[in-house]
Amino acid sequence: MAFGLDSSSFSGASGQQLQYVVMQVTLKEKFFGTGSGNLTELETVINAQASKGYRLHTISTANGGSKGFGGGDRIQATLVFEKI
């Protein structure tokens, strides 16, 4: 199963001098093909926080079911970044 980045949301703390930043990312199954495109996009999210002085502290996932045309599974990932 290949997943692509669907959407993300994050707290207003991103880029401020707070100790932790929490982000939520929804990955969805690609309708056609396979590949690791989602890994590149997930890397982008992680590297953006790393460039602000945060490191990935915790990640948890939950299955979000299927929605919309063509269905496809959704995985909800919650990422916690810690200021270093």
C-alpha distances in whole Angstrom, upper triangle without the diagonal:
4,7,10,13,15,18,20,24,26,29,32,33,31,33,36,38,36,35,31,29,26,23,21,17,15,11,10,7,8,10,10,9,7,9,10,12,11,13,16,16,16,18,21,21,22,24,26,27,28,30,32,33,30,28,24,26,23,20,19,16,16,13,15,14,13,16,17,17,14,13,10,9,11,11,15,16,20,21,25,27,30,33,34
4,7,10,12,16,18,21,24,27,30,31,28,31,34,35,34,33,30,27,24,21,19,15,13,9,8,5,6,9,9,8,5,6,7,8,8,10,12,13,13,15,17,18,19,21,23,24,25,27,29,30,28,25,23,25,22,19,18,16,16,14,15,15,14,16,17,17,14,13,10,10,11,11,14,15,19,20,23,25,28,31,32
4,7,9,12,14,18,20,24,26,27,25,27,30,32,31,30,27,24,21,18,15,12,9,6,5,4,5,9,10,10,8,8,8,8,6,8,11,10,10,13,15,15,17,19,20,21,23,25,26,28,25,23,20,22,20,17,16,13,14,12,13,13,12,14,15,16,14,12,9,8,8,8,11,12,16,17,21,22,26,28,30
4,6,9,12,15,18,22,24,25,23,25,28,31,29,29,26,22,20,17,14,10,9,5,5,6,6,10,11,11,10,9,8,6,4,8,9,8,9,12,13,13,15,17,18,20,21,23,24,26,24,22,20,22,21,17,17,15,15,14,14,15,14,14,15,15,14,13,11,11,9,10,12,12,16,16,20,21,25,27,29
4,6,8,12,14,18,21,22,19,22,25,27,26,26,23,19,17,13,11,7,6,5,6,9,9,13,14,15,14,13,11,8,5,9,9,6,7,11,11,10,13,15,15,17,19,20,21,23,21,20,18,20,19,15,16,14,15,14,14,15,14,15,15,16,16,15,13,12,10,10,10,10,13,14,17,19,22,24,26
4,7,11,14,18,20,22,20,22,25,28,27,27,23,20,17,13,11,8,5,5,6,9,10,12,15,16,16,15,14,12,9,12,13,10,11,14,14,12,15,18,17,18,21,22,23,25,23,22,20,22,20,17,17,15,15,14,12,14,13,12,12,14,14,13,12,11,9,10,10,11,14,15,19,20,24,26,28
4,7,10,14,16,18,16,19,22,25,24,24,21,17,14,11,8,6,6,8,9,13,14,16,19,20,19,18,17,14,11,14,14,11,11,14,13,11,14,17,15,16,19,21,21,23,21,21,19,21,19,16,16,15,15,15,13,15,15,14,14,17,18,16,15,14,11,11,10,11,12,13,17,18,22,24,26
4,7,10,13,15,13,16,18,21,20,20,17,13,11,7,6,4,6,9,12,15,17,19,22,23,22,20,18,16,13,14,14,11,10,13,12,9,12,15,13,13,17,18,18,20,17,18,16,18,16,14,14,14,14,15,14,17,17,16,18,20,21,19,18,16,13,12,9,9,10,11,13,15,18,20,23
4,7,10,12,11,14,16,19,17,18,15,11,9,6,5,7,9,12,15,19,20,23,25,26,25,24,21,19,16,17,18,14,13,15,14,11,13,16,14,13,17,18,17,19,17,17,16,17,16,15,15,15,16,17,16,19,19,19,20,23,24,22,21,19,15,14,11,11,10,11,12,14,17,19,22
4,7,8,7,11,13,15,13,14,11,8,6,4,6,9,12,15,18,22,23,26,29,29,28,26,23,21,18,19,19,15,14,16,14,10,12,14,12,11,15,16,14,16,14,15,14,15,15,14,15,16,17,19,18,22,23,22,23,26,27,25,24,22,18,16,13,12,10,9,10,11,14,15,19
4,5,6,10,10,13,11,12,10,6,6,7,9,12,15,18,22,25,27,30,32,33,31,30,27,25,22,22,22,19,17,18,17,13,14,17,14,12,16,17,14,16,14,16,15,16,15,15,17,18,19,22,21,24,26,25,26,30,31,29,27,25,21,19,16,14,12,11,11,11,13,14,18
4,6,8,8,11,10,13,11,8,9,10,13,15,18,21,25,28,30,32,35,35,34,32,29,27,24,24,24,21,19,20,18,15,16,18,14,13,16,16,13,16,14,17,17,18,18,19,20,22,23,25,24,28,29,28,29,32,33,31,30,28,25,23,19,18,15,14,13,13,14,15,18
4,6,5,8,6,9,8,6,8,10,13,16,20,22,26,29,31,34,36,36,34,32,29,27,24,24,24,21,19,20,18,15,15,16,13,11,14,14,11,12,11,14,15,15,17,18,20,21,23,26,26,29,30,30,31,34,35,33,32,30,26,24,20,18,15,13,12,11,11,11,15
4,6,8,8,10,9,6,8,9,12,15,18,21,24,27,29,32,34,34,32,29,26,24,22,21,20,18,16,16,14,11,12,13,10,8,11,11,8,10,9,12,13,15,16,17,19,21,23,25,25,29,29,29,30,33,34,32,30,28,25,22,19,17,15,12,11,9,11,10,14
4,7,8,11,10,9,12,13,16,18,21,24,27,30,31,34,36,36,34,31,28,26,24,23,21,19,18,17,15,13,13,13,10,8,10,9,6,8,9,13,14,16,18,19,22,24,26,29,29,32,33,32,33,36,37,35,33,31,28,26,23,20,18,15,14,11,12,10,13
4,6,9,10,9,13,14,18,20,24,26,30,33,34,37,39,39,37,35,31,29,27,26,25,23,21,21,19,16,16,16,13,11,13,12,9,10,11,14,16,17,19,21,23,25,28,31,30,34,35,35,36,38,39,38,36,34,30,28,25,22,19,17,15,12,12,10,13
4,7,9,10,14,16,20,22,26,28,32,35,36,40,41,41,39,36,33,31,29,27,27,25,23,22,21,18,17,17,15,12,13,13,9,9,10,13,16,16,19,21,24,26,29,32,32,36,37,37,38,41,42,40,38,36,32,29,26,24,20,18,15,12,11,8,10
4,6,7,11,14,17,20,24,27,30,33,35,39,40,40,38,36,32,31,28,27,26,24,22,22,21,18,17,18,16,12,14,15,11,11,10,13,14,14,16,19,21,24,26,29,29,33,35,35,37,40,40,38,36,34,30,27,24,21,18,15,12,10,9,7,11
4,7,10,14,17,20,24,26,30,33,35,38,40,40,37,35,31,30,27,26,26,24,21,21,21,18,16,17,16,12,13,15,12,10,9,11,12,11,14,16,19,22,25,28,29,33,35,35,37,40,40,38,36,33,29,26,23,20,17,14,10,8,6,5,8
4,7,10,13,16,20,22,26,29,31,35,37,36,34,32,28,27,24,23,23,21,18,18,18,15,14,15,14,11,12,14,12,11,8,9,10,9,11,13,15,18,21,24,25,29,31,31,33,36,37,34,32,29,26,23,19,16,13,10,7,6,5,6,10
4,7,10,13,17,19,23,26,28,31,33,33,31,29,25,24,21,20,21,18,16,16,16,12,11,13,12,9,11,13,11,11,8,10,9,10,11,12,14,17,19,22,22,26,28,28,30,33,33,31,29,26,23,20,17,14,11,8,6,5,7,8,12
4,7,10,14,16,20,23,25,29,31,31,29,27,24,23,19,19,20,17,14,16,15,12,11,14,13,10,13,16,14,14,11,11,10,10,9,10,11,13,16,19,19,22,24,25,27,30,30,28,26,23,19,16,13,11,7,6,5,6,9,11,15
4,7,10,13,16,20,22,25,27,27,26,24,21,19,16,16,17,14,11,13,13,9,10,13,12,10,13,15,14,15,12,12,10,12,11,10,11,12,14,17,16,20,21,21,23,26,27,24,22,20,16,14,11,8,6,5,6,8,12,14,17
4,7,10,13,17,19,22,25,25,23,22,19,18,15,15,16,13,11,14,14,10,12,15,14,13,16,18,17,19,16,15,13,14,12,10,10,10,11,13,13,16,18,18,20,23,23,21,19,16,13,10,7,6,4,6,9,11,15,17,20
4,6,10,13,15,19,21,21,20,18,16,15,11,12,13,10,8,12,12,9,11,14,14,14,16,18,18,20,17,16,14,15,13,10,10,9,11,12,11,15,15,16,18,20,20,18,16,14,10,8,6,5,6,8,11,13,17,19,22
4,7,10,12,15,18,19,18,17,15,14,10,13,14,11,10,14,14,12,14,17,17,17,20,22,22,23,21,20,17,18,16,13,12,9,10,10,8,11,12,12,14,17,17,14,12,10,7,6,5,6,9,11,15,17,21,23,26
4,7,9,12,15,15,14,13,12,11,7,10,12,10,9,13,14,12,14,17,18,18,21,23,23,25,22,21,18,19,17,13,13,10,10,10,9,11,11,12,14,16,15,13,10,8,6,5,6,8,11,13,16,18,22,25,27
4,6,9,12,13,12,13,12,11,9,12,14,12,12,16,17,16,18,21,21,22,24,26,27,28,26,24,21,23,21,17,16,12,12,10,9,9,9,9,11,12,11,9,7,6,4,6,9,11,14,16,20,22,26,29,31
4,6,9,10,9,11,11,11,9,13,15,14,14,17,19,18,20,23,23,25,26,28,30,31,28,27,24,25,23,19,18,14,14,11,11,10,9,11,12,12,10,8,5,5,6,9,12,14,17,19,23,25,29,31,33
4,6,7,7,9,10,10,9,13,14,14,15,18,18,19,21,23,24,26,27,29,30,32,30,28,25,28,25,22,21,18,18,15,15,14,12,12,12,12,10,10,7,9,10,12,15,17,20,22,25,27,31,33,35
4,7,9,12,14,13,13,16,18,17,18,21,22,22,25,27,27,29,31,32,34,35,33,32,29,31,29,25,24,21,20,17,16,15,12,12,11,10,7,8,7,10,12,15,18,20,23,25,29,31,34,37,38
4,7,10,13,12,13,16,18,17,19,22,22,24,26,27,28,30,32,33,35,36,34,33,30,33,31,27,26,23,23,20,20,18,15,16,15,13,10,12,11,13,15,17,20,22,26,27,31,32,36,38,39
4,7,10,11,12,15,16,17,18,20,21,23,25,26,27,29,30,32,34,35,33,32,29,32,30,26,26,23,23,21,21,20,18,19,18,16,14,15,13,15,16,18,21,22,26,27,30,31,35,37,38
4,7,9,10,12,14,15,16,18,19,21,22,23,25,27,28,29,32,33,31,29,26,29,27,23,23,21,21,19,20,19,18,19,19,18,16,16,13,14,15,16,19,20,23,24,28,29,32,35,35
4,6,8,9,10,12,13,15,16,18,19,20,22,24,25,26,29,30,28,26,24,26,25,22,22,20,21,20,21,21,20,21,21,21,18,18,15,16,16,16,19,19,22,22,26,26,30,32,32
4,5,5,7,9,10,11,13,15,16,17,19,21,21,23,25,26,24,22,20,23,21,19,19,18,19,19,20,20,20,21,22,22,20,19,16,16,16,15,17,16,19,19,22,23,26,28,29
4,5,5,7,9,10,11,13,15,15,17,19,20,21,24,25,23,22,20,23,22,19,20,18,20,19,20,20,20,20,21,20,19,19,16,16,15,15,17,16,19,19,22,22,26,27,28
4,5,5,6,8,10,11,12,14,15,17,18,20,22,23,21,19,17,20,19,16,16,15,16,16,16,18,17,18,19,20,18,17,14,14,12,12,13,12,15,15,19,19,23,25,26
4,5,5,6,9,10,10,12,14,16,16,18,20,21,19,17,15,18,17,14,16,15,17,17,19,20,20,21,23,23,22,21,17,16,15,13,14,13,15,14,17,18,21,23,24
4,5,5,6,9,10,10,12,15,15,16,19,20,19,17,16,19,19,17,18,18,20,21,21,23,23,23,24,24,23,23,20,19,17,16,17,15,17,16,19,18,21,23,23
4,5,5,7,9,10,11,13,14,15,17,19,17,17,15,18,18,16,17,16,19,19,19,21,21,21,22,22,22,21,18,18,15,14,15,13,15,14,17,17,20,22,23
4,5,5,6,9,10,11,12,14,16,17,15,14,12,15,14,12,14,13,16,17,17,20,20,21,22,24,23,21,18,17,15,13,12,10,12,11,13,14,17,19,20
4,5,5,6,8,10,10,12,14,15,14,12,11,14,15,13,16,16,19,20,21,24,24,25,26,27,26,25,22,21,18,16,16,13,14,12,14,13,16,18,18
4,5,5,6,9,10,10,13,14,13,13,13,16,17,15,18,18,21,22,22,25,25,25,26,27,27,26,23,22,19,18,17,15,15,13,15,14,17,18,19
4,6,5,7,9,10,11,13,11,11,10,14,14,13,15,16,18,20,20,23,23,24,25,26,26,25,22,21,18,16,14,12,12,10,12,11,14,15,17
4,5,5,6,9,10,11,9,8,7,11,12,11,14,15,19,21,21,24,25,26,27,29,29,27,24,22,19,17,15,12,12,9,10,9,12,13,14
4,5,5,6,9,10,9,9,9,13,15,15,18,19,22,24,25,28,28,29,30,31,31,30,27,25,23,20,19,16,16,13,13,11,13,13,14
4,5,5,7,9,9,10,11,14,16,16,19,20,23,25,25,28,28,28,29,31,31,30,27,26,23,21,19,16,16,13,13,11,13,13,14
4,5,5,7,5,7,8,11,13,14,17,19,22,24,25,28,29,29,30,32,33,31,28,26,23,21,19,15,14,11,10,7,9,9,11
4,5,5,5,6,8,11,14,15,18,21,24,26,27,30,31,32,33,35,35,33,30,29,25,23,21,18,16,13,12,9,9,9,9
4,5,7,9,12,15,17,18,22,24,27,29,30,33,33,34,35,36,36,35,32,31,28,25,24,20,19,16,15,12,12,11,11
4,6,9,12,14,17,18,22,24,27,29,29,33,34,34,35,37,37,36,33,32,28,26,23,20,18,15,14,10,11,8,9
4,7,10,12,16,18,21,24,27,30,30,34,35,35,37,39,39,37,35,33,29,27,24,21,19,15,13,9,8,6,6
4,7,9,12,14,17,20,23,26,27,31,32,33,34,37,37,35,32,30,26,23,21,17,15,11,9,6,5,4,6
4,6,9,11,15,18,21,24,26,29,31,32,34,36,36,33,30,28,25,22,20,16,14,10,9,5,5,6,7
4,6,8,11,14,18,21,22,26,27,29,31,33,33,30,27,25,22,18,16,13,11,7,6,4,6,9,10
4,7,10,14,17,21,23,26,28,30,32,35,34,32,29,26,23,19,17,13,11,8,5,5,6,9,10
4,7,10,14,17,19,23,25,27,29,32,31,29,26,22,20,16,14,10,8,6,5,7,9,13,14
4,7,10,14,16,19,21,23,26,28,28,25,22,19,16,12,10,7,6,4,6,9,12,15,17
4,7,11,13,16,19,21,24,27,26,23,20,16,14,10,8,6,5,7,9,12,15,19,20
4,7,9,12,15,17,21,23,22,19,16,13,10,6,5,4,6,9,12,15,18,22,24
4,6,9,13,15,18,21,20,17,15,11,9,6,5,7,9,12,15,18,21,25,27
4,6,9,12,15,18,17,13,11,7,6,5,6,9,12,15,18,21,25,28,30
4,7,9,12,15,15,11,10,7,5,5,6,10,12,16,19,22,26,29,31
4,7,11,13,12,9,8,5,5,8,10,13,16,19,23,26,29,33,35
4,7,9,9,5,5,5,6,9,12,15,18,21,25,28,31,34,37
4,7,8,5,7,8,8,12,13,17,19,22,26,29,32,35,38
4,6,5,8,10,11,14,16,19,22,25,28,31,34,37,40
4,5,9,12,13,17,19,22,25,27,31,33,37,39,42
4,6,10,12,16,18,21,25,27,31,33,37,40,42
4,7,9,13,15,19,22,25,28,31,35,37,40
4,7,10,13,16,20,22,26,28,32,35,37
4,7,10,13,16,19,23,26,29,32,34
4,6,10,13,16,19,22,26,29,31
4,6,10,13,16,19,23,26,28
4,7,10,13,16,20,23,25
4,6,10,13,16,20,22
4,7,10,13,17,19
4,6,10,13,16
4,7,10,13
4,7,9
4,6
4
